[in-house]
């Protein structure tokens, strides 16, 4: 487990939107070996909600638009996924 000082010193250099984007990318890359489009769709939808619900005082407005795009792409991936 990482000490809180290391996490705090990392987050001081970046805003919350950039940290969330990094977590989104890592979660997507981590889900790729499963080869399930439905898991990627759930990941995109959940992170879309997270980006939309992030206060504007913590992240720039373009992360809000990224959240809207992910909320559109996530259900499209879900519907087009094979069972």
Secondary structure, 3 states (H helix, E strand, C coil): CCCHHHHHHHHHCCCHHHHHHHHHHHHHHHHHCCCCHHHHHHHHHHHHHHHHHCCCCCCCCHHHHHHHHHHHHHHHHHHHCCC
